[in-house]
Amino acid sequence: MKSYGIDFRKRVINYVEAGHSKKETCQLFGISTNTLYLWEKQLKELGHLERQKHTKISSEEISDGREYSLLFLYVKVEVSC
């Protein structure tokens, strides 16, 4: 997954807010519509566009019986071995 800087994210959001369509914006900046949706959602819910910190858990924590959502593991967690 590619990581975009905060200045780039702000430029993209500002472009949409200036009245351009989301489709046009995504094509111009070379990002997916899902990426734009996630940035808009993050800005609305958290009030910022800074990158999210990911929590690392060890493979032992996963295998010792603790329950983790598969979606959480896929989206938010990097497993350290």
N, CA, C and O atoms as a CHARMM CRD file, in Angstrom:
* protein
*
  324
    1    1 MET  N      0.84600  -1.18000   0.00000 PROA 1      0.00000
    2    1 MET  CA     0.00000   0.00000   0.00000 PROA 1      0.00000
    3    1 MET  C      0.89200   1.24400   0.00000 PROA 1      0.00000
    4    1 MET  O      1.82200   1.36000   0.79800 PROA 1      0.00000
    5    2 LYS  N      0.59400   2.15000  -0.89400 PROA 2      0.00000
    6    2 LYS  CA     1.39800   3.36600  -1.00200 PROA 2      0.00000
    7    2 LYS  C      1.00700   4.35100   0.09200 PROA 2      0.00000
    8    2 LYS  O     -0.16400   4.46800   0.45300 PROA 2      0.00000
    9    3 SER  N      2.00100   5.05300   0.61100 PROA 3      0.00000
   10    3 SER  CA     1.76400   6.05300   1.64800 PROA 3      0.00000
   11    3 SER  C      1.91800   7.44900   1.04700 PROA 3      0.00000
   12    3 SER  O      2.93200   7.75500   0.42100 PROA 3      0.00000
   13    4 TYR  N      0.90800   8.28700   1.24300 PROA 4      0.00000
   14    4 TYR  CA     0.91900   9.64000   0.70300 PROA 4      0.00000
   15    4 TYR  C      1.16000  10.65100   1.80900 PROA 4      0.00000
   16    4 TYR  O      0.67100  10.47800   2.92500 PROA 4      0.00000
   17    5 GLY  N      1.90200  11.69700   1.51500 PROA 5      0.00000
   18    5 GLY  CA     2.18100  12.74600   2.47700 PROA 5      0.00000
   19    5 GLY  C      0.95700  13.59200   2.77600 PROA 5      0.00000
   20    5 GLY  O     -0.00700  13.61600   2.01100 PROA 5      0.00000
   21    6 ILE  N      1.01400  14.27800   3.89000 PROA 6      0.00000
   22    6 ILE  CA    -0.10900  15.09500   4.34100 PROA 6      0.00000
   23    6 ILE  C     -0.37500  16.25300   3.37800 PROA 6      0.00000
   24    6 ILE  O     -1.53300  16.57000   3.10700 PROA 6      0.00000
   25    7 ASP  N      0.67900  16.88900   2.85500 PROA 7      0.00000
   26    7 ASP  CA     0.48700  17.98900   1.90700 PROA 7      0.00000
   27    7 ASP  C     -0.25800  17.51400   0.65600 PROA 7      0.00000
   28    7 ASP  O     -1.13800  18.21100   0.14900 PROA 7      0.00000
   29    8 PHE  N      0.09600  16.33600   0.16700 PROA 8      0.00000
   30    8 PHE  CA    -0.57800  15.77400  -0.99700 PROA 8      0.00000
   31    8 PHE  C     -2.04600  15.51000  -0.67800 PROA 8      0.00000
   32    8 PHE  O     -2.92600  15.85200  -1.46800 PROA 8      0.00000
   33    9 ARG  N     -2.30800  14.91500   0.45700 PROA 9      0.00000
   34    9 ARG  CA    -3.68800  14.63000   0.86700 PROA 9      0.00000
   35    9 ARG  C     -4.51500  15.90300   0.93400 PROA 9      0.00000
   36    9 ARG  O     -5.66100  15.92900   0.48600 PROA 9      0.00000
   37   10 LYS  N     -3.93000  16.97000   1.50000 PROA 10     0.00000
   38   10 LYS  CA    -4.63300  18.25300   1.60000 PROA 10     0.00000
   39   10 LYS  C     -4.92700  18.83100   0.22500 PROA 10     0.00000
   40   10 LYS  O     -6.01200  19.36400  -0.00300 PROA 10     0.00000
   41   11 ARG  N     -3.96600  18.73100  -0.69800 PROA 11     0.00000
   42   11 ARG  CA    -4.18400  19.23400  -2.06300 PROA 11     0.00000
   43   11 ARG  C     -5.34600  18.50700  -2.73300 PROA 11     0.00000
   44   11 ARG  O     -6.17100  19.12900  -3.40300 PROA 11     0.00000
   45   12 VAL  N     -5.40700  17.20000  -2.55000 PROA 12     0.00000
   46   12 VAL  CA    -6.48100  16.39300  -3.13700 PROA 12     0.00000
   47   12 VAL  C     -7.83600  16.81600  -2.56000 PROA 12     0.00000
   48   12 VAL  O     -8.78300  17.05300  -3.31000 PROA 12     0.00000
   49   13 ILE  N     -7.92600  16.90800  -1.23800 PROA 13     0.00000
   50   13 ILE  CA    -9.18000  17.29500  -0.58200 PROA 13     0.00000
   51   13 ILE  C     -9.58300  18.70600  -1.00700 PROA 13     0.00000
   52   13 ILE  O    -10.75600  18.95200  -1.29000 PROA 13     0.00000
   53   14 ASN  N     -8.63700  19.62500  -1.05500 PROA 14     0.00000
   54   14 ASN  CA    -8.93400  21.00000  -1.47500 PROA 14     0.00000
   55   14 ASN  C     -9.45500  21.04700  -2.90900 PROA 14     0.00000
   56   14 ASN  O    -10.32500  21.85600  -3.23200 PROA 14     0.00000
   57   15 TYR  N     -8.92600  20.18600  -3.75800 PROA 15     0.00000
   58   15 TYR  CA    -9.36200  20.14000  -5.15500 PROA 15     0.00000
   59   15 TYR  C    -10.82800  19.71600  -5.24000 PROA 15     0.00000
   60   15 TYR  O    -11.60200  20.29300  -6.00400 PROA 15     0.00000
   61   16 VAL  N    -11.20100  18.71900  -4.46000 PROA 16     0.00000
   62   16 VAL  CA   -12.59900  18.27200  -4.42500 PROA 16     0.00000
   63   16 VAL  C    -13.48500  19.37500  -3.85000 PROA 16     0.00000
   64   16 VAL  O    -14.55800  19.65800  -4.38100 PROA 16     0.00000
   65   17 GLU  N    -13.03300  19.98800  -2.77500 PROA 17     0.00000
   66   17 GLU  CA   -13.81600  21.04700  -2.13000 PROA 17     0.00000
   67   17 GLU  C    -13.96900  22.27800  -3.02400 PROA 17     0.00000
   68   17 GLU  O    -14.88300  23.07800  -2.82500 PROA 17     0.00000
   69   18 ALA  N    -13.08200  22.43400  -4.00400 PROA 18     0.00000
   70   18 ALA  CA   -13.17800  23.54900  -4.94500 PROA 18     0.00000
   71   18 ALA  C    -14.23800  23.29300  -6.01900 PROA 18     0.00000
   72   18 ALA  O    -14.47600  24.13900  -6.88100 PROA 18     0.00000
   73   19 GLY  N    -14.86600  22.12700  -5.95600 PROA 19     0.00000
   74   19 GLY  CA   -15.97100  21.85100  -6.86600 PROA 19     0.00000
   75   19 GLY  C    -15.70700  20.81900  -7.94100 PROA 19     0.00000
   76   19 GLY  O    -16.58300  20.56300  -8.76700 PROA 19     0.00000
   77   20 HSD  N    -14.53800  20.22400  -7.95800 PROA 20     0.00000
   78   20 HSD  CA   -14.22200  19.21300  -8.95700 PROA 20     0.00000
   79   20 HSD  C    -14.82600  17.87200  -8.54600 PROA 20     0.00000
   80   20 HSD  O    -14.98400  17.58700  -7.35900 PROA 20     0.00000
   81   21 SER  N    -15.15800  17.06400  -9.53200 PROA 21     0.00000
   82   21 SER  CA   -15.75200  15.75700  -9.23000 PROA 21     0.00000
   83   21 SER  C    -14.71000  14.82800  -8.61300 PROA 21     0.00000
   84   21 SER  O    -13.50700  14.99700  -8.81300 PROA 21     0.00000
   85   22 LYS  N    -15.19300  13.85900  -7.86900 PROA 22     0.00000
   86   22 LYS  CA   -14.28100  12.89400  -7.24200 PROA 22     0.00000
   87   22 LYS  C    -13.58200  12.05500  -8.30000 PROA 22     0.00000
   88   22 LYS  O    -12.40000  11.73400  -8.17300 PROA 22     0.00000
   89   23 LYS  N    -14.32700  11.70200  -9.34800 PROA 23     0.00000
   90   23 LYS  CA   -13.73200  10.89900 -10.42100 PROA 23     0.00000
   91   23 LYS  C    -12.59200  11.66200 -11.09900 PROA 23     0.00000
   92   23 LYS  O    -11.50900  11.11600 -11.31100 PROA 23     0.00000
   93   24 GLU  N    -12.84600  12.92400 -11.43500 PROA 24     0.00000
   94   24 GLU  CA   -11.82400  13.76300 -12.06400 PROA 24     0.00000
   95   24 GLU  C    -10.61400  13.92000 -11.14500 PROA 24     0.00000
   96   24 GLU  O     -9.47100  13.82700 -11.59100 PROA 24     0.00000
   97   25 THR  N    -10.87100  14.15600  -9.86800 PROA 25     0.00000
   98   25 THR  CA    -9.80400  14.33900  -8.88400 PROA 25     0.00000
   99   25 THR  C     -8.92600  13.10400  -8.79600 PROA 25     0.00000
  100   25 THR  O     -7.70000  13.20500  -8.80700 PROA 25     0.00000
  101   26 CYS  N     -9.55100  11.94300  -8.70900 PROA 26     0.00000
  102   26 CYS  CA    -8.78900  10.70100  -8.58700 PROA 26     0.00000
  103   26 CYS  C     -7.94400  10.44200  -9.82400 PROA 26     0.00000
  104   26 CYS  O     -6.80300   9.99200  -9.72000 PROA 26     0.00000
  105   27 GLN  N     -8.50500  10.72500 -10.99500 PROA 27     0.00000
  106   27 GLN  CA    -7.73700  10.54300 -12.23500 PROA 27     0.00000
  107   27 GLN  C     -6.56500  11.50800 -12.29800 PROA 27     0.00000
  108   27 GLN  O     -5.45700  11.11800 -12.66600 PROA 27     0.00000
  109   28 LEU  N     -6.80200  12.77000 -11.94000 PROA 28     0.00000
  110   28 LEU  CA    -5.75300  13.78000 -12.00200 PROA 28     0.00000
  111   28 LEU  C     -4.60000  13.47000 -11.05100 PROA 28     0.00000
  112   28 LEU  O     -3.43400  13.59800 -11.42100 PROA 28     0.00000
  113   29 PHE  N     -4.93000  13.06200  -9.82200 PROA 29     0.00000
  114   29 PHE  CA    -3.90200  12.83000  -8.80600 PROA 29     0.00000
  115   29 PHE  C     -3.39600  11.39000  -8.77100 PROA 29     0.00000
  116   29 PHE  O     -2.46200  11.07700  -8.03300 PROA 29     0.00000
  117   30 GLY  N     -4.00700  10.51700  -9.56300 PROA 30     0.00000
  118   30 GLY  CA    -3.54400   9.13200  -9.64000 PROA 30     0.00000
  119   30 GLY  C     -3.80500   8.32000  -8.38800 PROA 30     0.00000
  120   30 GLY  O     -2.97200   7.51000  -7.98000 PROA 30     0.00000
  121   31 ILE  N     -4.97600   8.53900  -7.77100 PROA 31     0.00000
  122   31 ILE  CA    -5.34400   7.77000  -6.57900 PROA 31     0.00000
  123   31 ILE  C     -6.66300   7.05200  -6.84700 PROA 31     0.00000
  124   31 ILE  O     -7.38700   7.40000  -7.78000 PROA 31     0.00000
  125   32 SER  N     -6.96600   6.06800  -6.04100 PROA 32     0.00000
  126   32 SER  CA    -8.22400   5.34300  -6.20000 PROA 32     0.00000
  127   32 SER  C     -9.35700   6.11100  -5.53100 PROA 32     0.00000
  128   32 SER  O     -9.13000   6.94100  -4.65100 PROA 32     0.00000
  129   33 THR  N    -10.57200   5.82200  -5.96100 PROA 33     0.00000
  130   33 THR  CA   -11.73300   6.45300  -5.32600 PROA 33     0.00000
  131   33 THR  C    -11.85700   6.00300  -3.88100 PROA 33     0.00000
  132   33 THR  O    -12.33800   6.75800  -3.03600 PROA 33     0.00000
  133   34 ASN  N    -11.43000   4.78700  -3.58800 PROA 34     0.00000
  134   34 ASN  CA   -11.46500   4.29900  -2.20900 PROA 34     0.00000
  135   34 ASN  C    -10.52400   5.11000  -1.32600 PROA 34     0.00000
  136   34 ASN  O    -10.86700   5.43100  -0.18700 PROA 34     0.00000
  137   35 THR  N     -9.34800   5.44200  -1.83800 PROA 35     0.00000
  138   35 THR  CA    -8.39900   6.25300  -1.07500 PROA 35     0.00000
  139   35 THR  C     -9.00200   7.61300  -0.75300 PROA 35     0.00000
  140   35 THR  O     -8.91500   8.08100   0.38300 PROA 35     0.00000
  141   36 LEU  N     -9.61200   8.24700  -1.74700 PROA 36     0.00000
  142   36 LEU  CA   -10.24900   9.54600  -1.52200 PROA 36     0.00000
  143   36 LEU  C    -11.36400   9.42600  -0.49800 PROA 36     0.00000
  144   36 LEU  O    -11.48300  10.27200   0.38900 PROA 36     0.00000
  145   37 TYR  N    -12.17800   8.39100  -0.60800 PROA 37     0.00000
  146   37 TYR  CA   -13.26100   8.16700   0.35000 PROA 37     0.00000
  147   37 TYR  C    -12.70500   8.02900   1.77300 PROA 37     0.00000
  148   37 TYR  O    -13.24100   8.61800   2.71200 PROA 37     0.00000
  149   38 LEU  N    -11.64000   7.25600   1.92800 PROA 38     0.00000
  150   38 LEU  CA   -11.04900   7.05200   3.26200 PROA 38     0.00000
  151   38 LEU  C    -10.50200   8.35400   3.83400 PROA 38     0.00000
  152   38 LEU  O    -10.64800   8.61200   5.02900 PROA 38     0.00000
  153   39 TRP  N     -9.87400   9.17800   2.99700 PROA 39     0.00000
  154   39 TRP  CA    -9.34300  10.46100   3.46900 PROA 39     0.00000
  155   39 TRP  C    -10.47200  11.39300   3.88600 PROA 39     0.00000
  156   39 TRP  O    -10.37600  12.07100   4.90900 PROA 39     0.00000
  157   40 GLU  N    -11.54300  11.42800   3.09500 PROA 40     0.00000
  158   40 GLU  CA   -12.68600  12.28000   3.45100 PROA 40     0.00000
  159   40 GLU  C    -13.31600  11.81300   4.75800 PROA 40     0.00000
  160   40 GLU  O    -13.67400  12.62800   5.60900 PROA 40     0.00000
  161   41 LYS  N    -13.44800  10.51200   4.91000 PROA 41     0.00000
  162   41 LYS  CA   -14.01400   9.94800   6.13600 PROA 41     0.00000
  163   41 LYS  C    -13.12700  10.26300   7.33600 PROA 41     0.00000
  164   41 LYS  O    -13.62500  10.65100   8.39300 PROA 41     0.00000
  165   42 GLN  N    -11.82700  10.09900   7.18000 PROA 42     0.00000
  166   42 GLN  CA   -10.88700  10.38300   8.26700 PROA 42     0.00000
  167   42 GLN  C    -10.95700  11.85400   8.66800 PROA 42     0.00000
  168   42 GLN  O    -10.97200  12.17700   9.85600 PROA 42     0.00000
  169   43 LEU  N    -11.00000  12.74200   7.67600 PROA 43     0.00000
  170   43 LEU  CA   -11.06800  14.17000   7.95700 PROA 43     0.00000
  171   43 LEU  C    -12.35600  14.51200   8.71100 PROA 43     0.00000
  172   43 LEU  O    -12.33900  15.30200   9.65600 PROA 43     0.00000
  173   44 LYS  N    -13.44800  13.92300   8.29300 PROA 44     0.00000
  174   44 LYS  CA   -14.74100  14.17500   8.93800 PROA 44     0.00000
  175   44 LYS  C    -14.77900  13.63400  10.36700 PROA 44     0.00000
  176   44 LYS  O    -15.24500  14.31400  11.28100 PROA 44     0.00000
  177   45 GLU  N    -14.28600  12.40700  10.55500 PROA 45     0.00000
  178   45 GLU  CA   -14.38200  11.74800  11.85900 PROA 45     0.00000
  179   45 GLU  C    -13.28500  12.16700  12.83800 PROA 45     0.00000
  180   45 GLU  O    -13.53800  12.29100  14.03700 PROA 45     0.00000
  181   46 LEU  N    -12.07100  12.38500  12.33300 PROA 46     0.00000
  182   46 LEU  CA   -10.94400  12.66600  13.22100 PROA 46     0.00000
  183   46 LEU  C    -10.45900  14.11100  13.15300 PROA 46     0.00000
  184   46 LEU  O     -9.74000  14.57600  14.03700 PROA 46     0.00000
  185   47 GLY  N    -10.86100  14.81700  12.09400 PROA 47     0.00000
  186   47 GLY  CA   -10.48700  16.21600  11.96900 PROA 47     0.00000
  187   47 GLY  C     -9.08700  16.47000  11.45100 PROA 47     0.00000
  188   47 GLY  O     -8.59300  17.59500  11.52300 PROA 47     0.00000
  189   48 HSD  N     -8.43800  15.43400  10.92800 PROA 48     0.00000
  190   48 HSD  CA    -7.09200  15.59900  10.36900 PROA 48     0.00000
  191   48 HSD  C     -6.84400  14.55800   9.28700 PROA 48     0.00000
  192   48 HSD  O     -7.60400  13.60000   9.14800 PROA 48     0.00000
  193   49 LEU  N     -5.78300  14.75200   8.52900 PROA 49     0.00000
  194   49 LEU  CA    -5.41600  13.83500   7.44800 PROA 49     0.00000
  195   49 LEU  C     -4.09600  13.12700   7.71700 PROA 49     0.00000
  196   49 LEU  O     -3.52900  12.51300   6.81300 PROA 49     0.00000
  197   50 GLU  N     -3.60700  13.20500   8.92600 PROA 50     0.00000
  198   50 GLU  CA    -2.32700  12.56500   9.24200 PROA 50     0.00000
  199   50 GLU  C     -2.44700  11.05700   9.12300 PROA 50     0.00000
  200   50 GLU  O     -3.51400  10.47800   9.32300 PROA 50     0.00000
  201   51 ARG  N     -1.32800  10.44200   8.79300 PROA 51     0.00000
  202   51 ARG  CA    -1.31100   8.98700   8.64800 PROA 51     0.00000
  203   51 ARG  C     -1.66800   8.32200   9.96800 PROA 51     0.00000
  204   51 ARG  O     -1.30100   8.79000  11.04600 PROA 51     0.00000
  205   52 GLN  N     -2.38700   7.22600   9.85200 PROA 52     0.00000
  206   52 GLN  CA    -2.77900   6.45100  11.02700 PROA 52     0.00000
  207   52 GLN  C     -1.58900   5.62000  11.51000 PROA 52     0.00000
  208   52 GLN  O     -0.84600   5.05600  10.70600 PROA 52     0.00000
  209   53 LYS  N     -1.42300   5.55500  12.79900 PROA 53     0.00000
  210   53 LYS  CA    -0.39300   4.68300  13.37600 PROA 53     0.00000
  211   53 LYS  C     -0.94800   3.26200  13.41500 PROA 53     0.00000
  212   53 LYS  O     -2.11400   3.05100  13.74700 PROA 53     0.00000
  213   54 HSD  N     -0.11200   2.30500  13.07700 PROA 54     0.00000
  214   54 HSD  CA    -0.51900   0.91000  13.10500 PROA 54     0.00000
  215   54 HSD  C      0.06900   0.23900  14.33400 PROA 54     0.00000
  216   54 HSD  O      1.21900   0.48200  14.70000 PROA 54     0.00000
  217   55 THR  N     -0.71600  -0.59000  14.95100 PROA 55     0.00000
  218   55 THR  CA    -0.29100  -1.32200  16.13500 PROA 55     0.00000
  219   55 THR  C      0.37100  -2.61700  15.70500 PROA 55     0.00000
  220   55 THR  O     -0.15200  -3.34300  14.86000 PROA 55     0.00000
  221   56 LYS  N      1.52200  -2.90300  16.29000 PROA 56     0.00000
  222   56 LYS  CA     2.18800  -4.16300  15.99200 PROA 56     0.00000
  223   56 LYS  C      1.90900  -5.16100  17.10900 PROA 56     0.00000
  224   56 LYS  O      1.98300  -4.82800  18.29100 PROA 56     0.00000
  225   57 ILE  N      1.59200  -6.37300  16.72000 PROA 57     0.00000
  226   57 ILE  CA     1.44200  -7.44900  17.69100 PROA 57     0.00000
  227   57 ILE  C      2.31900  -8.60200  17.23300 PROA 57     0.00000
  228   57 ILE  O      2.57300  -8.77400  16.04100 PROA 57     0.00000
  229   58 SER  N      2.76400  -9.36700  18.17100 PROA 58     0.00000
  230   58 SER  CA     3.64600 -10.48300  17.83300 PROA 58     0.00000
  231   58 SER  C      2.81900 -11.69100  17.40200 PROA 58     0.00000
  232   58 SER  O      1.62700 -11.78400  17.69600 PROA 58     0.00000
  233   59 SER  N      3.47000 -12.61000  16.70300 PROA 59     0.00000
  234   59 SER  CA     2.78800 -13.83500  16.28700 PROA 59     0.00000
  235   59 SER  C      2.38500 -14.65400  17.51100 PROA 59     0.00000
  236   59 SER  O      1.40500 -15.39900  17.46000 PROA 59     0.00000
  237   60 GLU  N      3.13500 -14.52400  18.61900 PROA 60     0.00000
  238   60 GLU  CA     2.78600 -15.23800  19.84000 PROA 60     0.00000
  239   60 GLU  C      1.45700 -14.72700  20.40900 PROA 60     0.00000
  240   60 GLU  O      0.64400 -15.51200  20.89600 PROA 60     0.00000
  241   61 GLU  N      1.24400 -13.41900  20.34700 PROA 61     0.00000
  242   61 GLU  CA    -0.00800 -12.85300  20.84600 PROA 61     0.00000
  243   61 GLU  C     -1.20100 -13.35600  20.04700 PROA 61     0.00000
  244   61 GLU  O     -2.29300 -13.53100  20.58600 PROA 61     0.00000
  245   62 ILE  N     -0.98200 -13.58500  18.76100 PROA 62     0.00000
  246   62 ILE  CA    -2.06900 -14.09300  17.93600 PROA 62     0.00000
  247   62 ILE  C     -2.32700 -15.55800  18.25300 PROA 62     0.00000
  248   62 ILE  O     -3.47800 -15.98500  18.34400 PROA 62     0.00000
  249   63 SER  N     -1.26400 -16.32200  18.41900 PROA 63     0.00000
  250   63 SER  CA    -1.42100 -17.76200  18.59600 PROA 63     0.00000
  251   63 SER  C     -1.73000 -18.18100  20.03000 PROA 63     0.00000
  252   63 SER  O     -2.05400 -19.34800  20.25200 PROA 63     0.00000
  253   64 ASP  N     -1.64600 -17.28400  21.01500 PROA 64     0.00000
  254   64 ASP  CA    -1.88500 -17.70900  22.39700 PROA 64     0.00000
  255   64 ASP  C     -3.36500 -17.66800  22.78400 PROA 64     0.00000
  256   64 ASP  O     -3.69600 -17.73000  23.96800 PROA 64     0.00000
  257   65 GLY  N     -4.24100 -17.56700  21.80900 PROA 65     0.00000
  258   65 GLY  CA    -5.66500 -17.65400  22.10400 PROA 65     0.00000
  259   65 GLY  C     -6.38800 -16.32300  22.13700 PROA 65     0.00000
  260   65 GLY  O     -7.61100 -16.29600  22.27400 PROA 65     0.00000
  261   66 ARG  N     -5.67500 -15.22900  22.01700 PROA 66     0.00000
  262   66 ARG  CA    -6.35400 -13.93000  21.98800 PROA 66     0.00000
  263   66 ARG  C     -7.14200 -13.81500  20.69100 PROA 66     0.00000
  264   66 ARG  O     -6.68600 -14.25000  19.63400 PROA 66     0.00000
  265   67 GLU  N     -8.31100 -13.23200  20.78000 PROA 67     0.00000
  266   67 GLU  CA    -9.14700 -13.10300  19.59500 PROA 67     0.00000
  267   67 GLU  C     -8.93300 -11.74300  18.95000 PROA 67     0.00000
  268   67 GLU  O     -8.98300 -10.70700  19.61200 PROA 67     0.00000
  269   68 TYR  N     -8.69700 -11.76800  17.66400 PROA 68     0.00000
  270   68 TYR  CA    -8.55100 -10.54400  16.89400 PROA 68     0.00000
  271   68 TYR  C     -9.46600 -10.64000  15.68600 PROA 68     0.00000
  272   68 TYR  O     -9.57600 -11.69600  15.06300 PROA 68     0.00000
  273   69 SER  N    -10.10400  -9.56400  15.36600 PROA 69     0.00000
  274   69 SER  CA   -10.94000  -9.51000  14.16800 PROA 69     0.00000
  275   69 SER  C    -10.04400  -9.66400  12.94800 PROA 69     0.00000
  276   69 SER  O     -8.99400  -9.02800  12.85900 PROA 69     0.00000
  277   70 LEU  N    -10.46100 -10.51600  12.00200 PROA 70     0.00000
  278   70 LEU  CA    -9.67300 -10.69100  10.78500 PROA 70     0.00000
  279   70 LEU  C     -9.59100  -9.38800  10.01000 PROA 70     0.00000
  280   70 LEU  O     -8.55200  -9.08400   9.42500 PROA 70     0.00000
  281   71 LEU  N    -10.65700  -8.61900   9.99600 PROA 71     0.00000
  282   71 LEU  CA   -10.61500  -7.32900   9.31900 PROA 71     0.00000
  283   71 LEU  C     -9.60800  -6.41600   9.98900 PROA 71     0.00000
  284   71 LEU  O     -8.84900  -5.72600   9.30800 PROA 71     0.00000
  285   72 PHE  N     -9.58700  -6.40100  11.32300 PROA 72     0.00000
  286   72 PHE  CA    -8.62800  -5.59300  12.06100 PROA 72     0.00000
  287   72 PHE  C     -7.21200  -6.02000  11.71100 PROA 72     0.00000
  288   72 PHE  O     -6.34400  -5.17600  11.48800 PROA 72     0.00000
  289   73 LEU  N     -6.97600  -7.31100  11.66300 PROA 73     0.00000
  290   73 LEU  CA    -5.64000  -7.80500  11.33600 PROA 73     0.00000
  291   73 LEU  C     -5.24000  -7.38500   9.92500 PROA 73     0.00000
  292   73 LEU  O     -4.09200  -7.00800   9.69000 PROA 73     0.00000
  293   74 TYR  N     -6.17300  -7.44700   8.99500 PROA 74     0.00000
  294   74 TYR  CA    -5.86800  -7.10500   7.61900 PROA 74     0.00000
  295   74 TYR  C     -5.61400  -5.61500   7.43900 PROA 74     0.00000
  296   74 TYR  O     -4.69800  -5.22800   6.71400 PROA 74     0.00000
  297   75 VAL  N     -6.40900  -4.77700   8.08500 PROA 75     0.00000
  298   75 VAL  CA    -6.34600  -3.34700   7.83900 PROA 75     0.00000
  299   75 VAL  C     -5.39400  -2.60800   8.76700 PROA 75     0.00000
  300   75 VAL  O     -4.67500  -1.71800   8.31300 PROA 75     0.00000
  301   76 LYS  N     -5.36600  -2.94500  10.04300 PROA 76     0.00000
  302   76 LYS  CA    -4.70300  -2.10900  11.02600 PROA 76     0.00000
  303   76 LYS  C     -3.40300  -2.66200  11.60500 PROA 76     0.00000
  304   76 LYS  O     -2.64400  -1.89400  12.19800 PROA 76     0.00000
  305   77 VAL  N     -3.11500  -3.92600  11.46600 PROA 77     0.00000
  306   77 VAL  CA    -2.01700  -4.50300  12.23100 PROA 77     0.00000
  307   77 VAL  C     -0.93600  -5.06600  11.32400 PROA 77     0.00000
  308   77 VAL  O     -1.21700  -5.75400  10.34300 PROA 77     0.00000
  309   78 GLU  N      0.29100  -4.76100  11.67200 PROA 78     0.00000
  310   78 GLU  CA     1.43100  -5.41000  11.04700 PROA 78     0.00000
  311   78 GLU  C      1.95400  -6.43300  12.04500 PROA 78     0.00000
  312   78 GLU  O      2.27300  -6.08300  13.18200 PROA 78     0.00000
  313   79 VAL  N      2.04300  -7.66300  11.64200 PROA 79     0.00000
  314   79 VAL  CA     2.50700  -8.69800  12.55700 PROA 79     0.00000
  315   79 VAL  C      4.01400  -8.72800  12.54700 PROA 79     0.00000
  316   79 VAL  O      4.64100  -8.79800  11.48900 PROA 79     0.00000
  317   80 SER  N      4.59500  -8.67400  13.73500 PROA 80     0.00000
  318   80 SER  CA     6.05200  -8.77000  13.84100 PROA 80     0.00000
  319   80 SER  C      6.42600 -10.16600  14.26100 PROA 80     0.00000
  320   80 SER  O      5.84400 -10.71200  15.19900 PROA 80     0.00000
  321   81 CYS  N      7.39000 -10.75400  13.58100 PROA 81     0.00000
  322   81 CYS  CA     7.81000 -12.12400  13.89400 PROA 81     0.00000
  323   81 CYS  C      9.19300 -12.12100  14.50500 PROA 81     0.00000
  324   81 CYS  O      9.72400 -13.18100  14.83800 PROA 81     0.00000
